[in-house]
C-alpha cells in the first residue's frame, strides 16, 4: 500500500459539562468535570509549515488555540449537547488545517472518541484486570514459559456511522458488557479458563472478541495490553501487534531559520511504537514475539538513544518525517511484517508513517 505520513498533536483542557440527552438517572446528566485531551491527526501538504520539522509544533499550536475557549469553561455555554462526539465536531469546525484526517476527544484516561470527516466515530473504553498465565509452547528457557502475571489492560473499540447523532455507543454500555468478563478474568490463572490453554495476547484478544461481538455489533477491535509497552489488536480477522520504547536524544534542525530556537542544539524524550501485522502461528499462539521485535530493533535503538540524531549517517535532517523514513529504511528488512511507525517527540505530538492497514490509534 502507499506510504502515508500523518502529523499528530494533542492539547489538554479542563472543563465542566452536563449531558442532558442521557437517560434519567445517568450520572453524566449532572454537572461534572473532566481533564480532557484533544488529539488531531492530519496529512499535511509539504509546504504547510514554514520549514521541514516545524509541522508538529505548528499543528499543536493551532490545536491549543482551538481548545482555548473551552479551558476552564462550562461546555454547555459553547455547544448545547457537549458529548465527546460533538466536542470533536466543534473542534473540527474551528481548526483551519488542511488534510485534517481525524479528531479525538479523550474525556478520561480510560475513554474517548475519534471522529473522521465523514461522521465515522471510533469509540473506545479501557478496562484492567490482574491475572497469571504461562505460555506452554514457547522454546525452552523463554521467560514466558514460566508461570508469571500481568496487570492486563483491555480496550474495547466500537466504530459507528453517527449520521449526525449526538452520541454513539454509551461508555456505560461497554462497561456493562465488560463486567462479566472481568469477573471471570480478574485474579485468575488464564490457562485454567476454557479456550485459553495458550493465553498469548493474540489468543486472549480473539477469546474476548468471540464473547463480545454477538452482543455488540459495532465492536471493531479488541486491544490487549500485556504490558505497558506491548500488546495486540484483533478485529475478528487480523492480528496487529505493537512494541513501544523510549529514547533520549539531542538534535538541531538544520533547515530552521536563523534565530529559531529549533536551530539550536536541543533534545527530546522520544516515544516510538513499532506496529506489525502477521498471521498467527497456530502452535506458538502469537504472530511475532515481542522480545524478537525488541531484539531486531536493538542495534538501531543504540544509534538513536543518547546520541545526536542530526549526525546519523544517511539522515537528511532530524525532523520527525525524515527520522521516521530513516528508521523504516533501516528496519524493514529485519522486521518484514512492520507496517507502521509512530514517533512522539513530546507527549501526544509527533508523526506517524504508515504503509499498511493503520488499525486503531492507541490511546496515550
C-alpha positions, 0 to 999 in steps of 0.5 A: 500500500502507499506510504502515508505520513500523518502529523499528530498533536494533542492539547489538554483542557479542563472543563465542566459539562452536563449531558442532558440527552442521557437517560434519567438517572445517568450520572453524566446528566449532572454537572461534572468535570473532566481533564480532557485531551484533544488529539488531531491527526492530519496529512499535511501538504509539504509546504504547510509549515514554514520549514521541514520539522516545524509541522508538529509544533505548528499543528499543536499550536493551532490545536491549543488555540482551538481548545482555548475557549473551552479551558476552564469553561462550562461546555454547555455555554459553547455547544448545547449537547457537549458529548465527546462526539460533538466536542470533536465536531466543534473542534473540527469546525474551528481548526483551519488545517488542511488534510485534517484526517481525524479528531479525538476527544479523550474525556478520561484516561480510560475513554474517548472518541475519534471522529473522521470527516465523514461522521465515522466515530471510533469509540473506545473504553479501557478496562484492567484486570490482574491475572497469571498465565504461562505460555506452554509452547514457547522454546525452552528457557523463554521467560514466558514459559514460566508461570508469571502475571500481568496487570492486563489492560483491555480496550474495547473499540466500537466504530459507528456511522453517527449520521449526525447523532449526538452520541454513539455507543454509551461508555456505560454500555461497554462497561456493562458488557465488560463486567462479566468478563472481568469477573471471570478474568480478574485474579485468575490463572488464564490457562485454567479458563476454557479456550485459553490453554495458550493465553498469548495476547493474540489468543486472549484478544480473539477469546474476548472478541468471540464473547463480545461481538454477538452482543455488540455489533459495532465492536471493531477491535479488541486491544490487549495490553500485556504490558505497558509497552506491548500488546495486540489488536484483533478485529475478528480477522487480523492480528496487529501487534505493537512494541513501544520504547523510549529514547533520549536524544539531542538534535538541531534542525538544520533547515530552521531559520536563523534565530529559531530556537529549533536551530539550536542544539536541543533534545527530546524524550522520544516515544516510538511504537513499532506496529506489525501485522502477521498471521498467527502461528497456530502452535506458538499462539502469537504472530511475532514475539515481542522480545524478537521485535525488541531484539531486531530493533536493538542495534538501531535503538543504540544509534538513536538513544543518547546520541545526536540524531542530526549526525546519523549517517544517511539522515537528511535532517532530524525532523520527525518525517525524515527520522521516521523514513530513516528508521523504516529504511533501516528496519524493514528488512529485519522486521518484514511484517512492520507496517507502521511507525509512530514517533512522539517527540513530546507527549501526544505530538509527533508523526506517524508513517504508515504503509499498511492497514493503520488499525486503531490509534492507541490511546496515550 
